[in-house]
Amino acid sequence: MFLVLIGKEAVDEGLGLMPILRLMPYMLPQAMQFAVPGAMLLATTGVYGRIASSNEIVAVKSLGISPMVMIWPTLIVATLVSLVAVALNDVAVSWGRGGVQRVILESLEEIVYGRLRTTRSFGNDKLKVTVKRLEGNRLIQPTFLFFPSRDKQLWTITADEAQISVNLEESNILLSLTNADVDMGGKDSGYFPGEREVPISLADFSGQLGGSRSASSLSLREIGPSKGKMTATIDRLKQEMTAESSFAMMAGRSFELSQQVWSRKERSLHSAKYQLSRLRIEPHRRWSNGFSCLGFVLLGAPMAVRRRHGEFWGSFFACFLPILLVYYPMLVGCVDQAKNGVFPPEAVWLGNLVLAIWGVWLMRRVIRF
């Protein structure tokens, strides 16, 4: 998992050797998010399949002892590992993802030049850069197309030559242009012969939004205060909309209540409610993901005992395929529906509940027969 995540990031971003090495500590917690539950399931099916094939379970039952004496220690370990997995999930999203983004931003100049040398173009959701050719660090006949936001027009910059340099202290990209034709929809537009420098914010250049962080990148201790702030924002927006609509009706200014004017306010309110839903869901999602370790053990131990004459990998996949086909789709579906307000945040635990019920049912059959 670690190598897959590193390789995907390297290919997607065009990273060189040194940025990849710097990414490794930040990618490790993200890889362990997926690896730890799978490792628990693999260990459980391996150990209990071996115990059952050696007739240890039969020997315990013949002495009048419940097979649970051989399963309780693993359940206790799985509970402790689940608590560690919750903390690991928190570190992965709050520290790991932030570290990956920071390394990518610090390596942005290398990434851009590397992509331009190989494909003559570089782009994301915010911009598109094309060049005729490169001579060292000089871009020959470059074209920069910027898409700042929905309510702003397209920016275009063309030049005979250009160079790109990153200034992390000021959080911007400096374009050193020669004979530039700039169209930024304002007073800075026009043709500028000779040398000219144009600063562009890192958010506009990299496509990564600055400012507020998403709910998925906050640590658990930050989510509580963020929910309070978002609730206050929603209350303020509702009060402003109520006051403005009342004033417009009293003053007879019905045009202020038109769909064209009012839809912008509704979008702001809907966006705030959506962010609050995500903040409410995020703690449940991280705890349920962590406690998937316990769910996997509850299912894997009795399944391996019942398949005591089966092959080792057969027992593992007999558990893993249903988990892959049932648990993860259920988790993703519940998270999406909870974000949209269809399900309550607690619905994220539904997949864990299904695993637990299935595992307890199998466990009862192991004890009885």
C-alpha positions, 0 to 999 in steps of 0.5 A, spaced: 500 500 500 505 504 501 509 503 494 502 504 491 500 510 494 507 513 493 507 511 486 501 514 484 503 521 487 509 521 483 506 519 477 500 524 478 504 530 480 511 528 476 515 528 482 523 527 482 527 522 487 528 528 492 520 530 493 519 522 493 523 521 499 520 527 503 513 524 501 515 518 505 514 519 512 507 523 510 505 517 506 506 512 511 500 513 516 495 513 509 498 507 507 497 504 514 490 506 514 488 501 509 494 496 511 492 495 518 485 492 518 487 487 512 493 485 516 488 484 522 484 479 518 490 476 515 493 474 521 486 472 524 484 467 519 491 464 518 492 463 526 485 460 527 485 456 521 491 453 523 489 452 530 482 449 527 486 444 522 490 441 528 483 440 532 485 445 538 478 447 538 475 440 538 480 438 544 477 444 548 470 443 547 471 435 549 474 438 555 467 442 556 470 449 555 467 454 551 472 456 544 471 463 546 477 462 551 481 462 545 478 468 542 477 473 547 485 474 547 484 476 540 478 480 541 482 484 546 488 485 542 483 487 536 480 493 540 486 496 542 489 496 535 482 499 533 483 505 538 490 505 535 487 505 528 483 511 530 489 515 532 492 513 526 487 515 521 487 522 525 494 523 524 494 521 516 488 526 514 491 532 519 498 531 519 499 526 513 495 530 507 498 536 510 505 534 509 504 531 502 501 538 500 506 542 503 512 538 499 508 538 493 508 546 494 515 546 495 517 542 489 512 546 485 517 549 481 521 542 479 514 539 478 512 544 473 518 544 469 519 537 469 512 536 466 513 542 461 519 538 458 516 532 457 509 534 455 510 541 453 504 543 457 502 543 465 495 544 467 490 543 473 483 546 475 485 553 475 490 554 470 493 551 463 500 553 461 503 551 454 510 552 451 513 552 444 519 549 447 524 550 453 531 552 453 534 551 460 529 554 465 526 559 460 520 558 457 519 560 449 513 563 447 509 560 453 501 561 454 498 562 461 490 561 462 488 562 469 481 561 471 480 565 477 473 563 480 466 563 477 465 570 477 471 572 474 473 572 467 479 568 464 486 571 465 491 570 459 498 571 459 502 570 453 510 572 452 516 571 448 520 568 454 518 567 461 521 564 467 517 561 473 520 562 480 516 560 487 516 564 493 513 560 499 514 566 504 509 570 500 505 564 498 506 566 490 509 564 484 513 570 480 512 570 473 518 573 469 516 575 462 519 578 456 515 582 451 508 580 455 501 581 453 497 581 459 489 580 459 487 580 467 481 584 466 483 590 469 488 596 469 494 591 469 492 589 462 496 591 456 502 589 452 508 590 456 515 590 452 521 588 455 522 585 462 516 585 467 514 580 473 507 578 475 506 575 481 500 569 481 498 566 488 500 559 489 492 557 490 491 560 483 497 556 480 497 550 484 489 549 484 489 548 491 485 552 495 488 556 500 484 559 507 479 554 510 481 547 511 476 542 509 473 537 514 477 531 512 483 535 513 482 537 520 484 533 526 479 530 531 480 536 536 479 541 531 472 539 529 469 541 535 470 548 535 469 548 527 462 545 528 461 551 533 463 556 528 460 553 522 453 553 526 454 560 528 455 562 521 449 558 519 445 562 524 448 569 522 446 567 514 439 565 516 438 572 520 441 576 515 436 573 509 430 574 514 432 581 515 433 582 508 427 579 506 423 583 511 426 589 509 425 588 502 417 586 503 416 592 507 420 597 502 416 594 496 423 592 493 421 586 490 426 585 485 431 584 491 427 577 492 428 575 485 431 568 484 437 571 480 439 575 487 437 570 492 440 564 489 447 567 491 445 567 498 441 560 498 448 557 495 452 560 501 447 557 506 447 551 502 454 550 502 455 552 510 450 546 511 454 542 507 460 543 511 457 542 517 454 535 515 461 534 513 464 536 520 458 532 524 460 526 520 468 526 520 468 523 527 464 517 526 467 516 519 474 516 523 472 512 529 468 507 524 474 506 520 478 504 526 474 499 529 473 496 522 479 492 525 475 489 530 469 487 525 474 484 521 477 479 527 469 478 529 468 475 522 475 472 521 476 468 527 469 464 526 470 463 519 477 460 519 475 455 525 469 453 520 473 452 514 479 448 518 480 444 512 480 449 507 486 452 504 490 458 508 488 463 502 481 460 501 479 462 508 482 469 508 478 471 501 472 467 504 472 473 509 475 479 504 471 478 498 464 479 502 468 485 506 470 488 499 463 487 496 459 489 502 462 493 507 466 498 503 460 500 498 456 500 504 461 505 508 461 509 502 454 510 501 452 511 508 458 517 508 455 520 501 448 520 504 450 522 510 453 528 507 447 530 503 443 530 510 439 523 508 442 519 513 444 521 520 451 521 521 451 515 526 449 511 519 456 511 518 457 505 523 452 501 519 457 497 515 461 495 522 454 493 525 453 488 519 460 485 520 459 485 528 452 481 527 455 477 522 461 475 526 457 474 532 452 469 528 458 465 526 461 465 533 455 462 536 455 456 530 462 455 532 460 454 540 454 450 539 457 445 533 
